[in-house]
Amino acid sequence: MKNCPYCKAPGKFYFKISSRTYNRCSGCDLIYKESQDSYDKVVAHYRNDYFEQYSADQMGGKRDRLFDKILGLIEKRSGTGRLLDIGAGCGVFLVAAQKRGWEVKGIEPSIQSVEVAQGQYGLDIYNGTLQEYDENGKFDVITFINVLDHSVEPWKEIDKASLLLKSGGILYLRFPNGLFHSFLFKVSKKLNIEQTIAKFLVFHECCFTPRFIRRLLSDYGFGNIEVYNASLSGGSLISSFPLFSFITRSIEIMGKLTDLVSGGRVLWGPSLEVVARKR
């Protein structure tokens, strides 16, 4: 039983998928891989392999609806200004932000993705990681869209982001709901259909719960922390499987209705989004 890598409290076995064992912290509620990959291994994967495996999901307008919703949510709290997107990929989100009046920059480890962002869209994207990034100016908004749970030590990313944000600046996070995906996997295993369901589930270095993300952001100087059921991404799984599309759209609508009825207290959708303000 390995202790939590964040708060060091005891962890308890939570589930095992393929060769990966995940524990759940008894203190901060983080769900984490018992044997985590090294920082260098994770960075090397996204630097060299990410583009061929995932770039199609970014291109072709599949996520335009999602990006518009994210920008609308942020603009209600900040207006427009300087925006930094972490894990910017090919820059499609930054293009959408730029069209709405934002001054944009990005950080992306994938070499080929940065080449597309710079060559096709003329964007200012740093080819590297947030930890390597050096910027004198401060940002009004920093975004992590389906990025933070890939990190071996996400608290270091939040710490660096806090340093780059202006006082009162907005942090936006979007990530898979660890409770939703782990619950669905456990149910599918009992029904002996886990191999069918597993391809729809998302487990990276960490799986975040609402309680953990509130604890993390509060520890690093953020307040006004709002957690919501997120809109779906509109990626390749939805477009490739009509039945899955129907099911996930139904879940999204029910999640939004649950937000309204519960005042954001019931968070059971497949993805969560968080808006917080630097104190």
Sequence and secondary structure as in RCSB ss.txt:
>XXXX:A:sequence
MKNCPYCKAPGKFYFKISSRTYNRCSGCDLIYKESQDSYDKVVAHYRNDYFEQYSADQMGGKRDRLFDKILGLIE
KRSGTGRLLDIGAGCGVFLVAAQKRGWEVKGIEPSIQSVEVAQGQYGLDIYNGTLQEYDENGKFDVITFINVLDH
SVEPWKEIDKASLLLKSGGILYLRFPNGLFHSFLFKVSKKLNIEQTIAKFLVFHECCFTPRFIRRLLSDYGFGNI
EVYNASLSGGSLISSFPLFSFITRSIEIMGKLTDLVSGGRVLWGPSLEVVARKR
>XXXX:A:secstr
    TTT   EEEEEEETTEEEEEESSS  EEESS   HHHHHHHHHHTHHHHHHHHHSTTTTHHHHHHHHHHHH
HHH S EEEEET TTSHHHHHHHHTT EEEEEE  HHHHHHHHHHH   EEES GGG   SS EEEEEEES GGG
 SSHHHHHHHHHHHEEEEEEEEEEEEBHHHHHHHHHHHHHTT HHHHGGG    SEEB HHHHHHHHHHTTEEEE
EEEE      HHHHH HHHHHHHHHHHHHHHHHHHHHTT    SSEEEEEEEE 
